[in-house]
Amino acid sequence: MSMNASENEQLLQNISHQLCESYRVGPGVSLEGRYGLPQRENVVALLLQVLELLFPGYSGRKIFTEAGRFFQTGELLHEVYAGFVEQITRAITCRPHTKKRDPDCFEKARCCAEKFTAELLNKLAGIRELLKLDIQAALDGDPATKSADEIILAYPGFKAICIYRIAHELYQAPVPLIPRIMSEYAHTQTGIDINPGAKIGTSFFIDHGTGVVVGETAVIGDGVKLYQGVTLGALSFPKDFCGKLIKNIKRHPNIEDDVTIYAGATILGNVTIGKNSVIGGNVWLTKDIVANSKVTFAPADNLIRKHKKETTGDK
């Protein structure tokens, strides 16, 4: 039997009361009376604009010309600056127990946001130089690639590295929330999960890339190459006497210079893989490996049988 209008109204009022009671306690509510959260869509749009500044014209969203390049870059920089100041201010002032706007808090947050934004933009030329080394590493490491243009336009590993290098600068600032929004956007776009807190050296190359995971406290040296499905993760999560996770401790691997890690390898904990080592596919490691080592997985012998070819004939 269907409900009448009065019953529908009562039902909806009851649900509204239940939801408002839930909103009263715990996270997950952003009210207008506060300064609000950073907006994911706006952060992603700003990230794409920064990528445009790093590789002008590659997205096709904005036209760059030789004659007008300086003015076009300046215009885009002004947009990015204003956008980041707003979103970083939101991220800094976002506090679960802040019940009303505090003008002093807002002004301090905005000053910090202006500082962090200026520092990021001032580092863009240096980030671009790092990315050029990453492009060269891909050219040197993948015989299938034909040009730098192909890497910039089509390689998911390179896109993930680009976003990581931007997010990492904000993470170090430190800017809350926004670096993780960027890294998770990269994750959804590429299947590659690089925490913005990881420290990664020059000439980094991720081949194929799907399923790669790099944890927050991982340290990766120069000239490192990862294949798909590699995990640089934590072995365990220590807890305090109250049973809560202990944070801000080193819990992910250290990969020294010129290491190659093949598909499906898993390296866990605060261990060190020595320079010039090669870690084979599907290897599971929880201990240090000295330099110039080669580690391989020795599976059981494959069982190979010839199957009988089915024949058909006329009855």
Beta strands, then each sheet from edge to edge (+ up, - down):
strand 1: 193-194
strand 2: 199-200
strand 3: 205-206
strand 4: 213-214
strand 5: 219-220
strand 6: 225-226
strand 7: 231-233
strand 8: 254-255
strand 9: 260-261
strand 10: 266-268
strand 11: 272-273
strand 12: 278-279
strand 13: 284-285
strand 14: 294-295
sheet 1: 1+ 4+ 7+ 10+ 13+
sheet 2: 2+ 5+ 8+ 11+
sheet 3: 3+ 6+ 9+ 12+ 14+
end
